Amino acid sequence: MPESYDILVIGGGIHGCGIAQHAAASGYKTRLIEMNTIASGTSSQSTKLIHGGLRYLEQVNLKLVYEGLAEREHLLRLAPDLVSREWFYIPVYASSKRPAWMIGAGLLLYWLLSGGRSRFKRVPQRLWSAVLPGLNKKDLKAILAYEDAATDDAALTRAVAASASSFGCVISEHTKLEKAKHDGEIWRVTLAHGEEITTKILINATGAWVNRVSKHIKPAPLQQSLRLVQGSHLMLNRTCPGFIYTESLDGRVMFFRPWQGKTLAGTTETTVTGNPANIKPTADEISHILGTYNHYFPDSPCRKTDIIGTYCGLRVLPESENGAFSASRETVLLCDDETEPSYIAVYGGKLTTYRKESERVLKLIAKSIKAPRKIDTKQIPLSAAGPTM
């Protein structure tokens, strides 16, 4: 007889692992399948920050920022060896798109939304060279600083997966969905290696593959039109003086941050139309990131030969006529039935707010299957050394 589950989660990124952890901890018989390995996609290819998203204040998306800042504090407490509070520095030049007063106003609002947990300050001019050695000082008007947090995104995702496993979730890597068909009562699922299972609830948390995976599901589920936007990063053979939040050459946001003793620089916003598995930084993206880095650090310029690694993450954004920056970052959950769902698809989402989104999914699941026990994932610690899967 096929093995029977309450919940099958497809996708081993941070959202799939977060949902699996919450479901298994709530007492549901849970399984998670991932076609590659845990955190092999965008959940290991972000800028590796846990933050509210200072730039989303420009979209006046105060709810998203507030939730991100609240989740940041939870993760700082739950995963102290994986998430660290850091000072981020914002250099402001005469030519900067955002003047110092505007950034200062944004930092004040960020501080208020964080409940006073994101301190900020203006760095005295006498300390500029000490704080950011090598920074271009020509026409530099101010350096502002604020507190946020950083992480190892892949390690965090694996820690959440290990926590899910410790609560009984069965995690299967290198396992692909072949087909899933709902017979009116349960899902009958066939995996690519031939295994057959059944499940009451099917969760599609496959990120950039969400609509591709839905083609293997019958009856055909609702889909949301989406835009895939790649964010490219370069690992540069330079020591990074700190976490730096600044404008790229065209006025968009760019980070330089320490990573493995070198400088991680990114990110970009380039629309992708092909296979999500085949993305890589474009020549224009590489030139743009290098040009921005060299603008800020002209005394130690980088060429292509100084790039020691590259990667791309994929953002899942709703299709819109406007650019990627103005597109909503809100997570969208699509169900086959809002009152008693058997299928839930997760569109979008941020690394920082994965736990909050898993709560939303579990509330939907509870409409169909009452949770065996009540659990608050804010009380479940995470560790890089955590339970072995």
Secondary structure, DSSP 8 states (H G I E B T S, - for coil): --EEEEEEEE--SHHHHHHHHHHHHTT--EEEE-SS-TT-SGGGSS--EE---GGGGGGT-HHHHHHHHHHHHHHHHH-TTTEEEEEEEEEEETT-SS-HHHHHHHHHHHHHHTTS-S-EEE--GGGHHHHSTT---TTEEEEEEEEEEEE-HHHHHHHHHHHHHHTT-EEESS--EEEEEE-SSSEEEEETTS-EEEEEEEEE--GGGHHHHHTTEES------EEEEEEEEEEESS---SEEEEE-TTS-EEEEEEETTEEEEE---EEE-S-GGG----HHHHHHHHHHHHHH-TTS---GGGEEEEEEEEEEEE--SS-TTTS----EEEES-SSS-SEEEEE---STTHHHHHHHHHHHHHHHS--SS---GGGS---TT----
